[in-house]
Amino acid sequence: MQTDVIFGLIILIISVILHEVAHGYMANWLGDPTARLAGRLTLNPLSHIDPVGSILLPALLTMTGSPFLIGYAKPVPYNPYNLKSALGETLVAAAGPGTNLLLALIFAALIRTGGVAMATPMLSAFATIVYVNLLLALFNIIPIPPLDGSKVLSGLLGTRNAVGRAYESFRVSLERLGVLSGTLVMLIVFYALYPYFASVLQWLFALLIG
């Protein structure tokens, strides 16, 4: 059991780092070198550790016996004015959860093609990778700041309609609360939605691995 927990935490850390690096690579591809020049296009964990999201939040969830364990790395910096696309911020935001979803799909495909021929430890390891990355993808597309889903939804809605303007105002207001306050609001909402989130996560996980 202890080995499973440690392996799960390692996969969580690696997956979160890949998530953040994907943001930086997308921004760089769209014309903004900020993340690259800041040395954030690296898999070195030390470059991505966030005191709140990488240490404090997971520790608090563990100590309080939370039914879920989540965390996030230091946000990758980018300059939206350098992005060469009208949907630049939306694409940068979507790159993180998109990478987690891609990883989940790849390892789910390996499970399906390997099937019973796989050794049990490998099958369990691949299933953990699928579960963790699916969790990160779903969690990060929740449209509440500071999660990526807030910028994705804002970009899709635009500001040319009343709904889009209202949501953008809501998003900006929450971002102005700061990281700690924004994280607290996000956790309160997530706890309220957790039964539904868990059901969707389990359904998708079962659907992917068969």
Beta strands, then each sheet from edge to edge (+ up, - down):
end
